Amino acid sequence: MGFAIEEDRPRRIGGYEIGQDLSVFSIEEIDERISLLREEIARLERNRDQKTAQRAAADSIFASR
């Protein structure tokens, strides 16, 4: 279960802000941020999928009544 705890812990992306001037970053820094953001998108999608499944299960229980 250590993975779930690690996954839920917030991480900073080196002070990056959405819409920030990208000219201040090196290619390596941009690649690092892209990688971190892709990981975050995947985490968000997994969470959304879990919540969608939970909602569907709840809807099926209450719809059958």
C-alpha positions as CSV (number, residue, x, y, z in Angstrom):
1,M,0.0,0.0,0.0
2,G,3.0,2.3,0.1
3,F,2.4,3.2,-3.6
4,A,-1.0,4.7,-2.9
5,I,0.3,6.9,-0.1
6,E,3.2,8.0,-2.3
7,E,0.8,8.7,-5.3
8,D,-1.5,10.9,-3.2
9,R,1.3,13.0,-1.7
10,P,1.5,16.4,-3.5
11,R,4.7,17.2,-5.4
12,R,5.9,20.5,-6.6
13,I,7.0,20.9,-10.2
14,G,9.9,23.3,-9.6
15,G,7.7,26.3,-9.2
16,Y,6.0,25.9,-12.5
17,E,2.7,27.7,-13.0
18,I,0.2,27.2,-15.8
19,G,0.8,29.9,-18.5
20,Q,4.3,30.7,-17.2
21,D,6.9,32.1,-19.6
22,L,8.6,29.0,-21.0
23,S,11.6,30.9,-22.3
24,V,13.2,30.6,-18.8
25,F,13.4,26.8,-19.0
26,S,16.1,24.7,-20.6
27,I,15.1,21.8,-22.9
28,E,15.8,19.3,-20.1
29,E,13.6,21.3,-17.6
30,I,10.8,21.4,-20.2
31,D,11.1,17.6,-20.7
32,E,11.1,17.0,-16.9
33,R,7.9,19.1,-16.5
34,I,6.2,17.4,-19.5
35,S,7.0,14.0,-17.9
36,L,5.7,15.1,-14.5
37,L,2.5,16.6,-16.0
38,R,1.9,13.4,-18.0
39,E,2.1,11.4,-14.8
40,E,-0.3,13.8,-13.1
41,I,-2.7,13.6,-16.0
42,A,-2.6,9.8,-15.7
43,R,-3.2,10.0,-12.0
44,L,-6.2,12.3,-12.6
45,E,-7.6,9.9,-15.2
46,R,-7.3,6.9,-12.9
47,N,-9.1,8.8,-10.2
48,R,-11.8,9.9,-12.6
49,D,-12.3,6.3,-13.8
50,Q,-12.6,5.1,-10.2
51,K,-15.2,7.7,-9.4
52,T,-17.1,6.9,-12.6
53,A,-17.2,3.3,-11.7
54,Q,-18.3,4.1,-8.1
55,R,-21.1,6.3,-9.4
56,A,-22.2,3.7,-11.9
57,A,-22.4,1.1,-9.1
58,A,-24.4,3.5,-6.9
59,D,-26.7,4.4,-9.8
60,S,-27.4,0.8,-10.5
61,I,-28.3,0.1,-6.9
62,F,-30.6,3.1,-6.6
63,A,-32.1,2.7,-10.1
64,S,-33.2,-0.8,-9.4
65,R,-35.5,0.3,-6.5
